[in-house]
């Protein structure tokens, strides 16, 4: 057991009884449940009668007269005795179970759960015997910490970690040990800095424990790591961590007023990707309520509404009216029949991301354009080159796609186009609905013949692509591929380089 530490949250009036077995009238035996017995060759589970019998003999029987004197250790291995009295909820303790000599008066005062167990003791002899089955060794250690804390009015300070304190809090909560639950959560609330994994542990605790925690430090730790969502989404490792967040952690992050985004559509896209990762067809209401609807394009909102059951046609129609002016929005929120998703909507605009525009390079080998040309000529149609470059911005993933397209059949002529695509990697009508402008230069090898195609205030609602179908201003003859047409823009390695910039 850990060395006691100062700083108890309540007076430790029973601390002197912790290792004093002379007055003990309760024997608490607890351990992890045994693993399932291995299956035999014929598919039947082989009972381990011998080992179970040994476990029962060693763990569930303790001679009342065999206890050590005052000052003996409170935790000890279950002893051997002929006594077989046990409470009505007893289980067959596995080998290695732990045993504590405790006091009924203390247990009854501090834990309604243990008080109920004591009241079910059916034997006339003392000590009363209580057996508790736990899931693993971590829970076994936590229960011992809880019992120690019950006597001392605090949690052990030696080797205390966030993970250990949370497990103590959960165990204290499960057994209704208020004094230890308060001490464990008080220790957690005093931690000035938290690691990412510790933040996730805090968010993943049961609500009855989580409600006692101060999340200011947890929020600060999350914002330090993912406070600029555009930056976070472009970090592969962090993007994976975001979509794996538990629901409470996702709500904590998305509801924070300090979370920076390029546009509110980033919140929607992350919520959809997160829900799909967890195997859900729609976004839970708690997460959906974090979206600040006032700052979404109505077309974008309608195109993603099937992921959000709260976004009914009625709510979307009212939101459309409310977005016409600040006064209309305030009037809408005061309506008696306004949906709660609008009435409780946070109207504060989020801080802007440090990424004011997405900038990426796309390198296309001229040989790939030649293959696309051959396929387009053969099929007399359009053939794309594999997507190039890309990044995450304003809720979308963006990438460049060159193509070769037939523009006339008599005579057969072809052009080389360059298009910008956007996607949220989600099923359904989720592309488009985002007003943006972009520029796509193709860098010339002599720096004087650079071609740039620019588009302002684009909202392509019917297609995920926008660009120039004849980017280079060339008319290609179908008789043969001639790479010299692109010689001004092809570098020594035979590549075309596009420098893309997107603003929302």
BELQUI-V716332 format. One record per pair of residues at least 6 apart in sequence whose C-alpha atoms are under 8 Angstrom apart, sorted by sequence separation. I is the first residue (numbers start at 1). GAP is how many residues later the second one is. D is the distance in Angstrom with one decimal. If there is no record, write none. Layout:
I | GAP | D
I | GAP | D
//
This chain:
17 | 6 | 7.9
39 | 6 | 4.4
40 | 6 | 6.0
108 | 6 | 6.5
109 | 6 | 7.8
134 | 6 | 6.4
149 | 6 | 5.2
172 | 6 | 6.9
226 | 6 | 5.4
232 | 6 | 5.9
233 | 6 | 4.9
253 | 6 | 7.4
261 | 6 | 7.9
275 | 6 | 7.2
276 | 6 | 7.8
305 | 6 | 5.6
322 | 6 | 4.9
323 | 6 | 6.1
332 | 6 | 6.9
376 | 6 | 5.3
391 | 6 | 5.5
392 | 6 | 6.3
406 | 6 | 7.2
407 | 6 | 5.8
408 | 6 | 7.3
424 | 6 | 6.7
443 | 6 | 7.7
444 | 6 | 4.5
460 | 6 | 7.0
490 | 6 | 5.1
38 | 7 | 6.2
39 | 7 | 6.0
107 | 7 | 6.2
108 | 7 | 4.5
121 | 7 | 6.6
148 | 7 | 7.7
149 | 7 | 7.3
203 | 7 | 7.0
225 | 7 | 7.7
232 | 7 | 6.1
275 | 7 | 6.6
305 | 7 | 7.5
321 | 7 | 7.0
322 | 7 | 4.0
376 | 7 | 5.4
390 | 7 | 6.8
391 | 7 | 5.5
406 | 7 | 6.0
407 | 7 | 5.5
423 | 7 | 7.3
424 | 7 | 6.8
443 | 7 | 4.8
444 | 7 | 7.5
489 | 7 | 6.1
490 | 7 | 7.9
37 | 8 | 6.3
38 | 8 | 6.5
107 | 8 | 6.4
121 | 8 | 7.6
172 | 8 | 6.1
173 | 8 | 6.1
202 | 8 | 7.1
242 | 8 | 7.8
275 | 8 | 5.5
321 | 8 | 7.6
322 | 8 | 7.6
375 | 8 | 6.6
390 | 8 | 4.9
391 | 8 | 7.0
406 | 8 | 4.4
407 | 8 | 6.9
423 | 8 | 5.6
442 | 8 | 5.7
443 | 8 | 6.9
489 | 8 | 7.8
37 | 9 | 6.3
146 | 9 | 7.7
172 | 9 | 5.3
275 | 9 | 7.8
322 | 9 | 7.8
333 | 9 | 6.5
334 | 9 | 7.3
390 | 9 | 4.1
405 | 9 | 5.4
406 | 9 | 6.7
422 | 9 | 6.5
441 | 9 | 6.6
442 | 9 | 5.2
37 | 10 | 6.7
108 | 10 | 7.9
118 | 10 | 7.3
145 | 10 | 7.1
272 | 10 | 7.6
319 | 10 | 7.9
322 | 10 | 6.0
333 | 10 | 4.8
373 | 10 | 7.2
389 | 10 | 5.6
390 | 10 | 6.9
404 | 10 | 6.6
405 | 10 | 5.5
422 | 10 | 7.4
441 | 10 | 5.3
442 | 10 | 6.3
37 | 11 | 7.1
104 | 11 | 7.9
145 | 11 | 7.4
169 | 11 | 7.1
170 | 11 | 7.7
272 | 11 | 6.4
332 | 11 | 8.0
372 | 11 | 5.3
388 | 11 | 5.8
389 | 11 | 6.4
404 | 11 | 5.7
405 | 11 | 6.6
441 | 11 | 3.8
474 | 11 | 7.7
118 | 12 | 7.6
168 | 12 | 7.8
169 | 12 | 4.9
226 | 12 | 7.8
271 | 12 | 6.6
372 | 12 | 6.3
387 | 12 | 6.1
388 | 12 | 5.2
404 | 12 | 4.7
405 | 12 | 7.4
440 | 12 | 5.4
441 | 12 | 6.3
455 | 12 | 7.8
117 | 13 | 7.2
168 | 13 | 7.5
169 | 13 | 8.0
254 | 13 | 7.2
372 | 13 | 6.3
387 | 13 | 5.5
388 | 13 | 6.4
403 | 13 | 5.7
404 | 13 | 6.2
439 | 13 | 6.7
440 | 13 | 5.3
104 | 14 | 7.5
302 | 14 | 7.2
318 | 14 | 7.4
387 | 14 | 4.7
402 | 14 | 7.0
403 | 14 | 5.2
439 | 14 | 5.7
440 | 14 | 6.3
453 | 14 | 7.9
169 | 15 | 5.5
301 | 15 | 7.7
386 | 15 | 6.5
387 | 15 | 7.7
402 | 15 | 5.5
403 | 15 | 6.3
439 | 15 | 4.2
453 | 15 | 7.2
62 | 16 | 6.7
63 | 16 | 7.4
168 | 16 | 6.6
169 | 16 | 6.6
202 | 16 | 7.7
271 | 16 | 7.1
369 | 16 | 6.5
385 | 16 | 6.1
386 | 16 | 7.8
402 | 16 | 4.2
438 | 16 | 5.7
439 | 16 | 6.4
61 | 17 | 7.5
62 | 17 | 5.4
63 | 17 | 7.0
271 | 17 | 7.5
368 | 17 | 6.5
384 | 17 | 6.7
385 | 17 | 5.5
401 | 17 | 5.9
402 | 17 | 6.1
437 | 17 | 7.5
438 | 17 | 5.5
59 | 18 | 7.8
60 | 18 | 7.3
61 | 18 | 6.9
62 | 18 | 5.8
63 | 18 | 4.8
166 | 18 | 7.1
298 | 18 | 7.2
384 | 18 | 6.0
385 | 18 | 5.6
400 | 18 | 7.1
401 | 18 | 5.3
437 | 18 | 5.4
438 | 18 | 6.7
453 | 18 | 7.3
59 | 19 | 4.8
61 | 19 | 6.2
62 | 19 | 4.9
63 | 19 | 6.8
77 | 19 | 7.2
78 | 19 | 7.2
165 | 19 | 5.6
166 | 19 | 7.6
199 | 19 | 5.4
384 | 19 | 4.2
400 | 19 | 5.9
401 | 19 | 6.3
437 | 19 | 4.3
58 | 20 | 5.9
59 | 20 | 6.8
61 | 20 | 5.3
62 | 20 | 7.3
63 | 20 | 6.0
77 | 20 | 7.0
78 | 20 | 6.6
165 | 20 | 7.6
288 | 20 | 6.6
318 | 20 | 8.0
383 | 20 | 5.6
384 | 20 | 6.5
400 | 20 | 4.8
401 | 20 | 7.1
436 | 20 | 6.8
437 | 20 | 5.2
58 | 21 | 5.9
59 | 21 | 7.8
61 | 21 | 6.4
62 | 21 | 6.1
77 | 21 | 5.6
78 | 21 | 5.7
298 | 21 | 7.9
382 | 21 | 6.9
383 | 21 | 5.5
399 | 21 | 5.9
400 | 21 | 6.2
436 | 21 | 5.2
437 | 21 | 5.9
451 | 21 | 7.3
58 | 22 | 5.4
61 | 22 | 5.3
62 | 22 | 7.9
76 | 22 | 6.2
77 | 22 | 5.9
142 | 22 | 7.4
146 | 22 | 6.2
165 | 22 | 7.6
166 | 22 | 7.8
199 | 22 | 7.3
288 | 22 | 7.6
298 | 22 | 6.4
382 | 22 | 5.7
383 | 22 | 6.5
398 | 22 | 7.0
399 | 22 | 5.4
435 | 22 | 5.6
436 | 22 | 5.2
57 | 23 | 6.8
58 | 23 | 8.0
61 | 23 | 5.3
75 | 23 | 6.7
76 | 23 | 5.4
145 | 23 | 6.7
165 | 23 | 6.9
194 | 23 | 6.9
199 | 23 | 7.3
268 | 23 | 6.8
285 | 23 | 7.6
315 | 23 | 7.7
319 | 23 | 7.5
382 | 23 | 4.2
398 | 23 | 5.7
399 | 23 | 6.7
435 | 23 | 5.3
436 | 23 | 6.7
57 | 24 | 7.8
60 | 24 | 6.8
61 | 24 | 7.4
75 | 24 | 5.5
76 | 24 | 6.6
185 | 24 | 7.8
189 | 24 | 6.2
193 | 24 | 6.3
194 | 24 | 6.5
267 | 24 | 6.4
282 | 24 | 7.3
283 | 24 | 5.8
284 | 24 | 7.6
285 | 24 | 7.8
315 | 24 | 6.4
364 | 24 | 7.1
381 | 24 | 5.9
382 | 24 | 6.2
398 | 24 | 4.6
434 | 24 | 7.8
435 | 24 | 4.6
74 | 25 | 7.9
75 | 25 | 4.8
142 | 25 | 6.2
143 | 25 | 7.1
146 | 25 | 7.2
154 | 25 | 7.6
155 | 25 | 6.8
188 | 25 | 7.4
189 | 25 | 5.6
192 | 25 | 6.4
193 | 25 | 7.9
196 | 25 | 6.8
282 | 25 | 4.4
283 | 25 | 5.6
285 | 25 | 7.0
294 | 25 | 7.1
363 | 25 | 6.7
381 | 25 | 5.3
397 | 25 | 5.5
398 | 25 | 6.7
434 | 25 | 5.5
60 | 26 | 7.3
74 | 26 | 5.3
75 | 26 | 7.3
142 | 26 | 5.1
146 | 26 | 6.1
153 | 26 | 6.1
154 | 26 | 6.2
162 | 26 | 6.6
189 | 26 | 8.0
191 | 26 | 7.6
195 | 26 | 7.0
196 | 26 | 6.9
281 | 26 | 6.8
282 | 26 | 5.8
283 | 26 | 7.8
293 | 26 | 7.7
315 | 26 | 7.8
362 | 26 | 5.1
363 | 26 | 7.3
380 | 26 | 6.2
396 | 26 | 5.8
397 | 26 | 5.3
433 | 26 | 5.7
434 | 26 | 7.7
74 | 27 | 5.7
150 | 27 | 7.2
153 | 27 | 6.6
185 | 27 | 6.6
186 | 27 | 7.9
194 | 27 | 6.1
243 | 27 | 7.3
264 | 27 | 7.3
282 | 27 | 7.2
315 | 27 | 7.3
362 | 27 | 4.4
396 | 27 | 5.3
397 | 27 | 6.0
432 | 27 | 6.3
433 | 27 | 6.6
74 | 28 | 7.9
89 | 28 | 7.7
139 | 28 | 7.2
143 | 28 | 6.3
155 | 28 | 6.1
185 | 28 | 6.2
193 | 28 | 7.1
264 | 28 | 6.9
294 | 28 | 7.9
361 | 28 | 5.8
362 | 28 | 7.5
376 | 28 | 6.5
396 | 28 | 4.9
397 | 28 | 7.8
432 | 28 | 5.2
433 | 28 | 5.3
142 | 29 | 6.6
143 | 29 | 7.7
150 | 29 | 6.5
154 | 29 | 5.2
155 | 29 | 6.2
196 | 29 | 7.9
245 | 29 | 7.9
294 | 29 | 6.4
360 | 29 | 6.3
361 | 29 | 7.7
376 | 29 | 6.5
377 | 29 | 7.6
380 | 29 | 8.0
395 | 29 | 6.7
432 | 29 | 4.6
29 | 30 | 7.1
87 | 30 | 7.4
149 | 30 | 7.7
150 | 30 | 6.0
153 | 30 | 7.3
154 | 30 | 7.5
223 | 30 | 7.5
229 | 30 | 7.1
230 | 30 | 7.8
243 | 30 | 6.6
244 | 30 | 6.9
311 | 30 | 7.8
360 | 30 | 6.2
376 | 30 | 7.0
431 | 30 | 7.3
432 | 30 | 7.1
29 | 31 | 7.5
87 | 31 | 7.8
146 | 31 | 7.8
149 | 31 | 5.6
222 | 31 | 6.8
227 | 31 | 7.2
228 | 31 | 6.2
229 | 31 | 6.1
230 | 31 | 6.0
243 | 31 | 4.3
264 | 31 | 6.1
265 | 31 | 6.5
310 | 31 | 6.8
360 | 31 | 7.2
372 | 31 | 6.9
373 | 31 | 5.6
432 | 31 | 6.7
60 | 32 | 7.1
88 | 32 | 6.4
139 | 32 | 7.4
227 | 32 | 5.0
228 | 32 | 4.7
229 | 32 | 5.6
230 | 32 | 6.8
242 | 32 | 7.5
243 | 32 | 7.9
263 | 32 | 7.9
264 | 32 | 6.1
372 | 32 | 6.1
373 | 32 | 8.0
431 | 32 | 7.3
432 | 32 | 5.7
59 | 33 | 7.8
60 | 33 | 6.7
87 | 33 | 6.3
88 | 33 | 6.7
219 | 33 | 7.0
227 | 33 | 6.0
228 | 33 | 6.2
244 | 33 | 7.2
254 | 33 | 7.6
358 | 33 | 7.3
369 | 33 | 7.8
431 | 33 | 5.5
59 | 34 | 5.7
87 | 34 | 4.7
88 | 34 | 7.1
146 | 34 | 6.2
219 | 34 | 6.9
243 | 34 | 6.6
244 | 34 | 7.6
358 | 34 | 7.7
369 | 34 | 7.3
59 | 35 | 7.4
86 | 35 | 7.1
87 | 35 | 6.2
163 | 35 | 6.8
166 | 35 | 7.7
170 | 35 | 7.4
173 | 35 | 7.7
223 | 35 | 7.7
251 | 35 | 6.7
255 | 35 | 5.2
265 | 35 | 8.0
272 | 35 | 7.0
358 | 35 | 6.3
369 | 35 | 7.4
56 | 36 | 5.5
59 | 36 | 7.3
86 | 36 | 7.5
87 | 36 | 7.7
162 | 36 | 6.3
166 | 36 | 7.3
170 | 36 | 7.5
173 | 36 | 7.1
223 | 36 | 6.9
230 | 36 | 7.6
251 | 36 | 5.4
254 | 36 | 5.8
357 | 36 | 7.9
55 | 37 | 7.0
56 | 37 | 6.1
58 | 37 | 7.7
85 | 37 | 8.0
86 | 37 | 7.2
219 | 37 | 7.8
229 | 37 | 7.6
250 | 37 | 7.0
254 | 37 | 7.7
55 | 38 | 5.9
56 | 38 | 7.5
59 | 38 | 6.7
85 | 38 | 6.0
93 | 38 | 7.5
163 | 38 | 7.1
362 | 38 | 6.8
55 | 39 | 5.3
166 | 39 | 7.7
170 | 39 | 6.8
251 | 39 | 6.8
449 | 39 | 6.9
450 | 39 | 7.4
52 | 40 | 7.4
55 | 40 | 5.2
85 | 40 | 7.9
90 | 40 | 6.6
91 | 40 | 6.2
93 | 40 | 7.5
110 | 40 | 7.0
169 | 40 | 7.0
247 | 40 | 7.4
449 | 40 | 7.7
54 | 41 | 7.9
87 | 41 | 7.6
89 | 41 | 7.8
90 | 41 | 5.1
91 | 41 | 7.1
423 | 41 | 7.1
52 | 42 | 7.2
86 | 42 | 7.4
87 | 42 | 6.1
89 | 42 | 7.3
90 | 42 | 7.1
91 | 42 | 6.8
204 | 42 | 6.4
422 | 42 | 5.6
446 | 42 | 7.4
86 | 43 | 5.2
87 | 43 | 5.9
203 | 43 | 7.2
421 | 43 | 5.5
422 | 43 | 6.8
445 | 43 | 6.0
85 | 44 | 7.2
86 | 44 | 6.7
87 | 44 | 7.6
106 | 44 | 8.0
204 | 44 | 6.6
421 | 44 | 4.5
444 | 44 | 5.7
445 | 44 | 5.4
22 | 45 | 7.9
86 | 45 | 7.9
106 | 45 | 7.6
200 | 45 | 7.2
203 | 45 | 5.4
204 | 45 | 7.3
420 | 45 | 5.4
421 | 45 | 6.7
444 | 45 | 4.1
445 | 45 | 6.4
21 | 46 | 7.0
22 | 46 | 7.7
200 | 46 | 7.3
203 | 46 | 5.1
419 | 46 | 6.0
420 | 46 | 5.3
443 | 46 | 6.1
444 | 46 | 7.1
445 | 46 | 5.8
21 | 47 | 6.8
22 | 47 | 5.9
419 | 47 | 5.3
420 | 47 | 5.8
442 | 47 | 6.9
444 | 47 | 8.0
21 | 48 | 6.3
22 | 48 | 5.3
419 | 48 | 4.1
20 | 49 | 7.4
21 | 49 | 5.5
29 | 49 | 7.5
200 | 49 | 6.4
293 | 49 | 7.6
418 | 49 | 5.8
419 | 49 | 6.2
20 | 50 | 4.5
21 | 50 | 7.3
199 | 50 | 7.9
417 | 50 | 7.6
418 | 50 | 5.5
419 | 50 | 7.6
19 | 51 | 7.0
20 | 51 | 5.2
21 | 51 | 6.8
294 | 51 | 8.0
417 | 51 | 5.5
418 | 51 | 6.3
19 | 52 | 5.4
20 | 52 | 6.5
289 | 52 | 6.5
293 | 52 | 7.0
417 | 52 | 4.0
418 | 52 | 7.5
19 | 53 | 5.9
20 | 53 | 7.9
21 | 53 | 7.1
292 | 53 | 6.1
294 | 53 | 6.7
416 | 53 | 6.6
417 | 53 | 4.7
418 | 53 | 5.9
443 | 53 | 7.5
19 | 54 | 5.5
20 | 54 | 7.3
291 | 54 | 7.8
292 | 54 | 5.7
295 | 54 | 7.3
415 | 54 | 7.0
416 | 54 | 5.4
417 | 54 | 4.9
442 | 54 | 7.0
443 | 54 | 5.8
19 | 55 | 4.8
290 | 55 | 7.9
292 | 55 | 6.6
415 | 55 | 5.3
416 | 55 | 6.2
417 | 55 | 7.5
442 | 55 | 5.7
443 | 55 | 6.3
18 | 56 | 6.5
289 | 56 | 7.1
290 | 56 | 7.8
292 | 56 | 7.9
415 | 56 | 8.0
416 | 56 | 6.6
442 | 56 | 4.5
443 | 56 | 7.4
292 | 57 | 7.7
441 | 57 | 5.6
442 | 57 | 6.5
415 | 58 | 7.7
416 | 58 | 7.3
440 | 58 | 6.3
441 | 58 | 5.4
415 | 59 | 6.1
440 | 59 | 5.9
441 | 59 | 6.7
33 | 60 | 7.5
34 | 60 | 5.8
415 | 60 | 5.5
440 | 60 | 4.7
33 | 61 | 6.6
114 | 61 | 7.0
414 | 61 | 5.8
415 | 61 | 5.9
439 | 61 | 5.9
440 | 61 | 6.7
31 | 62 | 6.5
32 | 62 | 7.2
64 | 62 | 7.0
113 | 62 | 5.4
413 | 62 | 6.1
414 | 62 | 4.8
438 | 62 | 7.3
439 | 62 | 5.4
30 | 63 | 7.1
31 | 63 | 6.7
64 | 63 | 6.5
112 | 63 | 7.4
113 | 63 | 6.2
413 | 63 | 5.5
414 | 63 | 6.6
438 | 63 | 5.5
439 | 63 | 6.8
29 | 64 | 7.6
111 | 64 | 6.4
112 | 64 | 6.1
405 | 64 | 7.7
413 | 64 | 5.3
414 | 64 | 7.1
438 | 64 | 4.3
31 | 65 | 7.3
32 | 65 | 7.3
111 | 65 | 5.2
112 | 65 | 7.7
412 | 65 | 6.7
413 | 65 | 6.1
437 | 65 | 5.9
438 | 65 | 6.2
31 | 66 | 4.4
110 | 66 | 7.7
111 | 66 | 4.8
412 | 66 | 5.9
436 | 66 | 7.1
437 | 66 | 5.4
30 | 67 | 5.6
31 | 67 | 6.1
110 | 67 | 5.5
111 | 67 | 7.4
436 | 67 | 5.6
437 | 67 | 6.5
29 | 68 | 6.7
30 | 68 | 5.4
110 | 68 | 6.8
436 | 68 | 4.2
29 | 69 | 5.7
30 | 69 | 6.4
110 | 69 | 7.1
435 | 69 | 6.1
29 | 70 | 4.4
434 | 70 | 7.3
28 | 71 | 5.5
29 | 71 | 6.5
60 | 71 | 7.9
27 | 72 | 6.8
28 | 72 | 5.1
27 | 73 | 5.8
28 | 73 | 6.5
27 | 74 | 4.8
28 | 74 | 7.0
26 | 75 | 5.9
27 | 75 | 6.1
25 | 76 | 7.4
26 | 76 | 5.0
24 | 77 | 5.7
25 | 77 | 6.5
26 | 77 | 5.5
24 | 78 | 5.2
25 | 78 | 5.4
26 | 78 | 6.0
24 | 79 | 5.1
25 | 79 | 6.3
21 | 80 | 6.0
23 | 80 | 7.3
24 | 80 | 7.9
21 | 81 | 7.4
18 | 84 | 7.5
264 | 86 | 7.9
261 | 89 | 6.8
263 | 89 | 7.6
260 | 90 | 5.9
261 | 90 | 6.6
262 | 90 | 5.5
257 | 91 | 7.6
259 | 91 | 6.5
260 | 91 | 4.7
261 | 91 | 5.3
262 | 91 | 5.0
14 | 92 | 7.7
258 | 92 | 6.8
259 | 92 | 6.6
260 | 92 | 5.2
261 | 92 | 4.6
257 | 93 | 6.2
258 | 93 | 6.5
260 | 93 | 4.8
262 | 93 | 7.1
257 | 94 | 7.9
260 | 94 | 7.9
262 | 94 | 6.8
26 | 100 | 7.5
27 | 100 | 6.2
29 | 100 | 7.6
33 | 100 | 5.8
25 | 101 | 6.1
26 | 101 | 4.9
27 | 101 | 6.1
28 | 101 | 6.0
29 | 101 | 6.2
30 | 101 | 5.6
31 | 101 | 6.9
32 | 101 | 5.9
33 | 101 | 5.9
377 | 101 | 6.3
25 | 102 | 4.4
26 | 102 | 4.6
27 | 102 | 4.8
28 | 102 | 4.9
29 | 102 | 4.7
30 | 102 | 4.7
31 | 102 | 5.7
32 | 102 | 4.6
33 | 102 | 5.9
24 | 103 | 7.3
25 | 103 | 6.2
26 | 103 | 5.9
27 | 103 | 6.3
28 | 103 | 5.9
29 | 103 | 6.4
30 | 103 | 5.9
31 | 103 | 5.8
32 | 103 | 5.2
33 | 103 | 7.1
26 | 104 | 7.4
28 | 104 | 7.7
30 | 104 | 7.2
32 | 104 | 4.8
31 | 105 | 7.7
32 | 105 | 5.9
31 | 106 | 7.3
32 | 107 | 7.8
374 | 107 | 7.7
32 | 108 | 6.6
373 | 108 | 7.3
31 | 109 | 5.8
30 | 110 | 6.9
394 | 110 | 7.1
370 | 111 | 6.6
370 | 113 | 7.7
366 | 117 | 7.5
230 | 123 | 6.5
231 | 123 | 8.0
229 | 124 | 7.4
231 | 124 | 7.2
304 | 124 | 7.9
366 | 124 | 7.4
228 | 125 | 5.8
230 | 125 | 6.8
270 | 125 | 7.0
303 | 125 | 8.0
304 | 125 | 6.8
228 | 126 | 7.1
269 | 126 | 4.9
303 | 126 | 5.4
304 | 126 | 5.7
266 | 127 | 7.3
268 | 127 | 7.0
269 | 127 | 7.1
303 | 127 | 5.5
367 | 127 | 7.7
266 | 128 | 4.7
267 | 128 | 6.9
303 | 128 | 7.9
366 | 128 | 5.8
265 | 129 | 5.8
266 | 129 | 3.5
365 | 129 | 5.9
366 | 129 | 5.5
18 | 130 | 7.2
264 | 130 | 7.3
265 | 130 | 5.1
266 | 130 | 7.3
300 | 130 | 7.4
303 | 130 | 7.9
365 | 130 | 4.2
366 | 130 | 6.5
262 | 131 | 7.1
263 | 131 | 5.1
264 | 131 | 7.9
364 | 131 | 5.5
365 | 131 | 6.1
262 | 132 | 5.2
263 | 132 | 7.5
300 | 132 | 7.2
363 | 132 | 6.3
364 | 132 | 5.1
18 | 133 | 6.3
261 | 133 | 7.1
300 | 133 | 4.5
363 | 133 | 5.7
364 | 133 | 6.4
17 | 134 | 7.6
299 | 134 | 5.5
300 | 134 | 6.9
363 | 134 | 4.6
362 | 135 | 5.8
363 | 135 | 6.3
15 | 136 | 5.0
297 | 136 | 6.8
361 | 136 | 6.9
362 | 136 | 5.0
14 | 137 | 5.0
15 | 137 | 4.8
297 | 137 | 7.3
361 | 137 | 5.6
362 | 137 | 6.5
13 | 138 | 7.4
14 | 138 | 6.5
361 | 138 | 4.7
362 | 138 | 7.5
12 | 139 | 6.4
13 | 139 | 7.1
360 | 139 | 6.2
361 | 139 | 6.0
12 | 140 | 4.3
13 | 140 | 7.9
359 | 140 | 7.4
360 | 140 | 5.4
11 | 141 | 7.5
12 | 141 | 4.8
359 | 141 | 5.6
360 | 141 | 6.8
11 | 142 | 6.0
12 | 142 | 7.7
358 | 142 | 7.8
359 | 142 | 4.5
10 | 143 | 5.2
358 | 143 | 5.6
359 | 143 | 6.6
1 | 144 | 7.8
8 | 144 | 7.4
9 | 144 | 6.3
10 | 144 | 7.0
357 | 144 | 6.5
358 | 144 | 5.1
8 | 145 | 5.7
9 | 145 | 5.8
357 | 145 | 5.3
358 | 145 | 6.7
8 | 146 | 4.5
357 | 146 | 4.6
7 | 147 | 7.3
8 | 147 | 7.5
356 | 147 | 6.8
357 | 147 | 7.3
5 | 150 | 7.9
4 | 151 | 7.9
5 | 151 | 5.9
6 | 151 | 7.8
273 | 151 | 7.9
4 | 152 | 5.3
5 | 152 | 5.1
273 | 152 | 7.4
3 | 153 | 6.6
4 | 153 | 6.5
5 | 153 | 7.2
273 | 153 | 7.0
2 | 154 | 6.0
3 | 154 | 7.3
4 | 154 | 7.3
272 | 154 | 7.2
2 | 155 | 7.6
3 | 155 | 6.0
269 | 155 | 6.2
2 | 156 | 5.7
2 | 157 | 7.6
234 | 157 | 6.3
234 | 158 | 5.7
233 | 159 | 6.1
233 | 160 | 8.0
230 | 162 | 6.8
230 | 163 | 5.9
230 | 164 | 7.1
10 | 169 | 7.4
9 | 173 | 7.5
9 | 174 | 5.7
8 | 175 | 7.3
9 | 177 | 7.9
263 | 241 | 7.6
262 | 242 | 7.4
//
